[in-house]
Amino acid sequence: MLINVLKKNKWRVGVPALILCLIILFVPLPDPLFGAPYSTILQSKNGTLLSASIAEDEQWRFPPSDSVTEKFQIAIRLFEDEYFDYHPGVNPISIVRAIYQNIKAGEVVSGGSTLSMQTIRMAYGNKSRTYWQKFVEILATLKLELLRSKSSILKLYVDHAPFGGNIVGINAASWRYYGRSPHQLSWAETATLAILPNNPASIFPGKNDEQLLRKRNALLEKIHSRGFMDEDQLFLSKKEPLPGKIRPLPNYAWHLLNRGKKEGLAETIIRSTLEETLQFRAGRIVENYSRQLAENQINNAAAVIIDIQSGNTVAYIGNTDNRGEHGQHVDIITAKRSPGSLLKPFLYAMALDDGLITPQQLLPDIPIFYKGFAPKNFDKEYRGAIPADEALTSSLNVPFVHLLIEYGYEKFHQKLVNIGFNSFDKPAGHYGLSMILGGAETSLWELTGAYAGMARASDNFMNRPINKGYSESDYRPNTYLSNATIPIAPLESDGSIRIPSIDFTLNVLKVVKRPEEESGWEFFESARPVSWKTGTSYGFRDAWAIGLNGKYVVGVWTGNADGEGRPGLTGIKTAAPLLFQLFDLIGGDTENNEPFGVTRSMCHESGMPASKYCQTTSELQIPNYMASEKNCIYHQLIYLNKDLSHRVNSSCYPIHHMKKESWFVLPPIQSWYYKKYHPGYKPIPSFAPGCEETEAKRVLELIYPRQFTRVHIPLEQDGKKGSVIFEAAHENRGGLIYWHLDDQYLGATREQHQMQINAETGPHLITLIDELGNEVQQKFEVIN
C-alpha cells in the first residue's frame, strides 16, 4: 500500500527529497575535517611508545591510529549510541526525546546527538548549542554519512574526542590514565574511558569519582547483558579501581623524537627501529655512568648501537639528563665535533688497499714540520720507526701524518666522502693533514655508519659471486625508521676498500689494550673479542670510543656539550669503560673474517716482504695487491773491516780482508730515535778513518753556544725567567734541523736556524740532527 502511495505521489515525495539531497551536498565540511595539530609520537619497532611531545596547542592529541579496539567500539556504542550501525547519522527518536526534554526543562539539557553528530560538532569547533546550529550539524552529519563509512566515522570520533583536561583521543587517554596502549586495557579500563567524552569537564579520574564509578559499573552491566563478558569477568571488572593521577608519558628517546621532528616527521607516529628493552637498559647504563663522570665536571654522554647488517639503530641515547643546565637538549649523536683519532683505521685500511704498506710495515715516527704543521704524539715522544699495526693500536699521531703525506690527503678526503662522511663538505685543502688528527668535524652518526659499512662489506663479500663481491650499498647511512628501504647497488669487482684490507684492520683493532676496568676479560668464557678504537679531540673536549663485535657497532661519546675541556677527558679513560659496559649488555657471537691471500715470507724487523738479506722471517697470508715486488728496503749488504768495527770500501781497505754482513739499516734520523726504544738495535757502523768523505761538522754546525759555554738567561720585566736564542748553520740552505734539549724534542727549523731556549739552572746538552742523520752535540751550562 505504501509503495502505491509513493507511486501516486512521486513528485510530492521526490522533489523535496532531491532538494534535501542538494542542500546536504552543498553543506560545507571542514577540509580537513580535523585541522588541529597533533602530538609527535615515537614508537619502538614493536609499536611500544618510547617518547611523545605535546601538540602545538598544548593538547595531548595523538595522531590518528590504525584501528579502534573491539572492546572500545563495543563500550562507546553501548554508552553513547547503541544504534550507531543502523541510523543514517541522525536518530529521529533521540532527536524527539531531546526536544521534549529541552522544552520541559526550559533550556538545552540534551542534544540527542549520535556519534556521527558528535563527530561533526567537534569538527565545527564545538560551537554554541542553538537550534539553527543543530540543524546545520544534522545536515553536515548526513553528508558525512554519505561520504564516509561507519568504521571511518567511529575512528574519527575516537581519535578526536575529549577525555578530560588537555587529553584528546583514545590513544592519549589510554597512556595518560593507564600507562598502556588501548589494546592492553581491560574491560573496566575501557569502559571508564568510554564514559569520559560525554562530559569530560565534570567527570574524569580525580573529579566526581563516585559518579564516574557508578556510570562505569552501569556500562559494565550493559556490556555483560549484551553477552560480551561473563559473570566472573563482570564481578572482577567491578572490583578494579579507577585510575589515579594522570601518568607521565614514557621518555626513553627524547633526542631521537626531536630529531624526527626536525627531519619532517612532526605530528606523525614515528615507527622506529629501536628495541624498547635495549633502549631502556642502555639508557640506564649511560645515565648511571654519566653521573660518575659529573664528579669531574664531565656532564654529558651519548651512545648509539647499530645492527651492522641492517644498519638499523637499536638504541639511541642522544644525551644524558644530569641535574643542572649542561646542554642536555643537544643531540650529541648528530652534533659535529672533532673525532680525534677515529679516522686512523680508515687510513690504515686504505693504505693497505693501495699496496702502500703491509700490515706490519715500519712507519716513520720522527719529528715532522710540514708546511707549518708540526704534530706530536700524545706522550710527546718519538720512536724513530714503528710497525703500522702497532702505530694504530697505540694511536700514534706522527706515523699516521707521515702515512697521510704519502697516501695523499686529497685522495683520503675523497674516499671518506665516498663511504659516508658527508660532513666533510669543504675541499680537501681546507682540512689538510690535520684531517687524520681530528681537524675535520664529523658526528657519532656518521662515524658508526662508516665503521658499520666496513664490517658489512666484509660480511656480505663471502655471500656474493666470485669477483663481484662488492657493492656501494654496503656503505650507507644508519637508519632509525622501520620502514626505511635498503638501497640496492650493482655488484662490482672492487669496492671502496677491499675485504682483506678491512679484515686486517678489524683484526688489528681487536688487540687494542682495553681499559683497566676490563683487565682479564679474555679469561671469561662468555667474553667475545671486540674491534675498537678511541679518539680524543684537541684540548680534551671530546672523548670517543667505537667498537664492533661482528653483530653490532657501538659508538660512545663523553664530554661537555658546550665544548669545555676537562683534564682526564680521553677516549681510553672516560669513553672506553662505557663502551664495554654496553657490549656486556648486548652480547654478540659473530666473528670477523680472517684475511686471505697468498703466503709470503715477511721480514720480522721491517714488516715488508722479505728480501734475500732479511735474516729473521715469518709467514703471512696477504693478498696479491699487498704482495708487491717491493721487498724489504731496510736490510742491505755492507762491507766491514776485519774486526767488524767500521765500514770500509775499496778506496781505503783491501778487498780480500772485507767482511760482508746483512745489516738492518734505518734512515739516520729514524735510527737516532729508534735505538732509545730498542736497546738491541745496532746502528750501522761508521766508516773507518780515511773512508768517510764528508764529516758532519762541515754540513751542520752550532753557532751559539760554543762547547762548554756558560749561558745566562735573564729575567723578564715581570720577574719571570726569560729565554735565550740558540743559532745553527747548515750547508744546505733548505736543510731541516731537529733540535733537542736533554733528549727532549724542541722543534724543527728550516733556512733560519734559530731556536728559543728556556732551561733550568745547571748543565745541559743541546743536540741537532738533520734529515740525513748528521748530528752535532754541545754541552752548556745555565747560570743565574
C-alpha positions, 0 to 999 in steps of 0.5 A: 500500500505504501509503495502505491502511495509513493507511486501516486505521489512521486513528485510530492515525495521526490522533489523535496527529497532531491532538494534535501539531497542538494542542500546536504551536498552543498553543506560545507565540511571542514577540509580537513575535517580535523585541522588541529595539530597533533602530538609527535609520537615515537614508537619502538619497532614493536609499536611500544611508545618510547617518547611523545611531545605535546601538540602545538596547542598544548593538547595531548592529541595523538595522531590518528591510529590504525584501528579502534579496539573491539572492546572500545567500539563495543563500550562507546556504542553501548554508552553513547549510541547503541544504534550507531550501525543502523541510523543514517547519522541522525536518530529521529527518536533521540532527536524527539526525546531531546526536544521534549526534554529541552522544552520541559526543562526550559533550556538545552539539557540534551542534544540527542546527538549520535556519534556521527553528530558528535563527530561533526560538532567537534569538527565545527569547533564545538560551537554554541548549542542553538537550534539553527546550529543543530540543524546545520550539524544534522545536515553536515552529519548526513553528508558525512554519512554519505561520504564516509563509512561507519568504521571511518566515522567511529575512528574519527570520533575516537581519535578526536574526542575529549577525555578530560583536561588537555587529553584528546583521543583514545590513544592519549587517554589510554597512556595518560590514565593507564600507562598502556596502549588501548589494546592492553586495557581491560574491560573496566579500563575501557569502559571508564574511558568510554564514559569520559567524552560525554562530559569530560569537564565534570567527570574524569579520574580525580573529579566526581569519582563516585559518579564516574564509578557508578556510570562505569559499573552501569556500562559494565552491566550493559556490556555483560547483558549484551553477552560480551563478558561473563559473570566472573569477568563482570564481578572482577571488572567491578572490583578494579579501581579507577585510575589515579593521577594522570601518568607521565608519558614514557621518555626513553628517546627524547633526542631521537623524537626531536630529531624526527621532528626536525627531519619532517616527521612532526605530528606523525607516529614515528615507527622506529627501529629501536628495541624498547628493552635495549633502549631502556637498559642502555639508557640506564647504563649511560645515565648511571655512568654519566653521573660518575663522570659529573664528579669531574665536571664531565656532564654529558654522554651519548651512545648509539648501537647499530645492527651492522647488517641492517644498519638499523639503530637499536638504541639511541641515547642522544644525551644524558639528563644530569641535574643542572643546565649542561646542554642536555637538549643537544643531540650529541649523536648528530652534533659535529665535533672533532673525532680525534683519532677515529679516522686512523683505521680508515687510513690504515685500511686504505693504505693497505688497499693501495699496496702502500704498506703491509700490515706490519710495515715500519712507519716513520715516527720522527719529528715532522714540520710540514708546511707549518704543521708540526704534530706530536704524539700524545706522550710527546715522544718519538720512536724513530720507526714503528710497525703500522699495526702497532702505530694504530693500536697505540694511536700514534699521531706522527706515523699516521701524518707521515702515512697521510703525506704519502697516501695523499690527503686529497685522495683520503678526503675523497674516499671518506666522502665516498663511504659516508662522511658527508660532513666533510663538505669543504675541499680537501685543502681546507682540512689538510693533514690535520684531517687524520688528527681530528681537524675535520668535524664529523658526528657519532652518526656518521662515524658508526655508519662508516665503521658499520659499512666496513664490517658489512662489506666484509660480511656480505663479500663471502655471500656474493659471486666470485669477483663481484663481491662488492657493492656501494650499498654496503656503505650507507647511512644508519637508519632509525625508521622501520620502514626505511628501504635498503638501497640496492647497488650493482655488484662490482669487482672492487669496492671502496676498500677491499675485504682483506684490507678491512679484515686486517684492520678489524683484526688489528683493532681487536688487540687494542689494550682495553681499559683497566676496568676490563683487565682479564676479560679474555679469561671469561668464557662468555667474553667475545673479542671486540674491534675498537678504537678511541679518539680524543679531540684537541684540548680534551673536549671530546672523548670517543670510543667505537667498537664492533663485535661482528653483530653490532657497532657501538659508538660512545661519546663523553664530554661537555656539550658546550665544548669545555675541556676537562683534564682526564677527558680521553677516549681510553679513560672516560669513553672506553669503560662505557663502551664495554659496559654496553657490549656486556649488555648486548652480547654478540657471537659473530666473528670477523673474517680472517684475511686471505691471500697468498703466503709470503715470507715477511721480514720480522724487523721491517714488516715488508716482504722479505728480501734475500738479506732479511735474516729473521722471517715469518709467514703471512697470508696477504693478498696479491695487491699487498704482495708487491715486488717491493721487498724489504728496503731496510736490510742491505749488504755492507762491507766491514773491516776485519774486526767488524768495527767500521765500514770500509770500501775499496778506496781505503781497505783491501778487498780480500780482508772485507767482511760482508754482513746483512745489516738492518739499516734505518734512515739516520734520523729514524735510527737516532730515535729508534735505538732509545726504544730498542736497546738491541738495535745496532746502528750501522757502523761508521766508516773507518778513518780515511773512508768517510768523505764528508764529516758532519761538522762541515754540513751542520754546525752550532753557532751559539753556544760554543762547547762548554759555554756558560749561558745566562738567561735573564729575567723578564720585566715581570720577574719571570725567567726569560729565554735565550736564542740558540743559532745553527748553520747548515750547508744546505740552505733548505736543510731541516734541523731537529733540535733537542734539549736533554733528549727532549724534542724542541722543534724543527727549523728550516733556512733560519736556524734559530731556536728559543731556549728556556732551561733550568739552572745547571748543565745541559746538552743541546743536540741537532740532527738533520734529515740525513742523520748528521748530528752535532752535540754541545754541552752548556751550562745555565747560570743565574 
